[in-house]
Amino acid sequence: MFAEAIEDILKDQCAPAVVRTIEAGGSPAALWEAVAGAGFLELLAPEGDGGAGLSLAELFPILSLFGRYTVPVPVAQTIVARALADSQMAMPTGMVTLAAAFRREAGGAISCALTPYGMLADFVLASDGDALLLLPCAAAQRQSTGVNRSLTATLSWPDENSAARARRGGAMLPAFAAALHAALLSGAMKRVFEMTLQYCNDRVQFGKSLGKFQAVQHQLSVMAEHTAAASIAAEAAFQGTGKTPSLLAGAMAKSRTSEAAGLVASIAHALHGAIGVTEEYDLQLLTRRLHEWRMAHGSEAHWNTVVGQHVLAGDLPLSDFVRSV
């Protein structure tokens, strides 16, 4: 029910033209108000507190939709941030993103490097050990990545005097952020595959559609395999009865989706040819997100290390470890 309602809003308010406008520096206010004003920021809050009380499994298809529509505002991050903060702090009404990294500099300065949506977020929620810090972006210095139309930025504060602090929840942020981006990647990859399949069926070369050439069919099958595997891995991170994904489930989901992202993007552009990289064609909106979200909150190399540490720390044979997960 919620997924259908959100998709109706995204179809109307988050068309590719809107995404391009916001990426180019336009105001995200209309899109943000359309989602926030409908009450979707409290999807994980208990019903007694005015929320929807969704389970993790019910949240997954919604996060996947945000990836499918390349939503250029941190709606998914704000939903998760509000759940992590719970009742520990008064959450602001603006856009909240999740810090991918948190570092204290000499003299008390704070920096959050390569923060997704850091160019337009109002607040950053960062993990400081077991604690959470809510940092206002108005007090921060923002530095863009230099990548064309990227909304990622590095933010720095002279101190934490402007921050609000919650004593718990910090340890859960990395796992939830990894699972969140796995869901975003999954949704975007599905849309990329659909676009590529449709293009190969419509584009005629040498008297028949591209999709009837055996070499193209092979590439489409590889693309479909990785898209499906990524979707299963991402959805698996949102199973269970807990309020947040486990670290191991989030690690495996982000590892698998990040690994697939580069392959899916490269095959899509290979099969589209030159049209795929043009500004006017929507494919680049999605594949740029695949590359950016692949790195956000840790690439597959980072999360493979986490999974490996869990394997080595246990006493189960590898086959039993896989079945237990």
Residue, then its C-alpha position, 0 to 999 in steps of 0.5 A: m500500500f505504501a509503496e504504491a502511494i509513494e510511487d504515484i508521488l514519484k511518477d508525478q514529482c520525480a520525473p527525469a526532468v526534475v532530477r536534472t533540475i535539482e542536480a543542476g542546482g535547482s531547488p528540491a523543495a517541491l519534491w521534498e514537500a511532496v514526500a515529507g508532506a504526505g507523512f512518509l518520513e515516519l514509516l518506521a516510527p511506531e503507530g502510537d507515535g504517529g508513524a506507520g510502524l513498518s517492518l524492515a521487510e515492508l520498507f525494502p520495496i519502498l527504498s528500492l523505488f527511491g533507487r528506481y526513480t533516482v530520487p535526488v533528495p535524501v528521503a531514504q536517509t531521513i527515514v532511517a535517520r529518524a528511526l535510528a534517533d528514535s526518541q533520543m533527540a528532537m528530529p528536525t523537519g529538514m533533509v537528513t542524510l547519513a555520514a559515510a565517514f566520521r573523523r575528529e581533526a586536531g583542535g576538535a574539528i569534525s569532518c564527514a567525507l564523501t557524504p551522500y546528498g551532502m550538497l543539499a542536506d540540512f543535517v548529517l547524522a553521524s556515528d560517533g562510536d556508540a553515540l549519534l551526532l546530528l550536525p547542522c549543515a548550515a554550520a558546515q563548510r561543504q566541498s563538492t567532489g568535483v564530479n559533474r552533477s554529483l550531490t555528494a560532498t565532504l562537510s567539515w565543522p570547526d567543533e561539535n558545539s552545534a551538534a545534538r547527541a544521542r547516547r545510543g544508535g551509532a553502532m547500528l548506523p553503518a549496517f543500516a546505511a549499507a543495507l539502505h544503499a543496497a536497496l537503492l542499487s537494487g532498484a536502480m539496476k532493475r530499471v537499467f536492465e528494463m531500459t536496456l532490454q527494451y532498447c535491444n528489442d526496439r533497435v533494429q540493425f542488419g534487418k533484425s532487432l539487437g535482441k535477436f543477436q546471440a552475442v547481445q542475448h548473452q550480455l543481457s543474460v549476464m546482466a539479468e543474472h547480476t540484477a537478480a542476484a543483487s536484488i535477492a541479496a538486498e532484500a535478504a538484508f531486510q528480513g527478520t524481526g529486528k528494527t535494524p538490519s544486522l551488520l553481517a546481512g548489511a555487509m553481504a547485501k552491500s558487497r553483492t550489489s556493489e559488485a553487480a553495479g559496475l557490471v550492470a552499468s558497463i553492459a548497459h552502456a555497451l549495448h546502448g552504444a553512444i546514445g547511452v552517454t548522452e545528456e538527453y538520454d535517461l540511462q546516464l541518470l541511473t548509471r551515474r547513481l550505480h557508480e556513486w552508490r557503489m562507493a557510498h558507505g563502503s564498496e564491495a572491498h570494504w564489506n567483503t572484509v567484514v564478511g571475511q572477519h565473521v567467517l574467520a571468527g566462527d567455528l563453522p565450515l564455510s558451507d554451514f556459515v552460508r546456510s546459517v546466514 
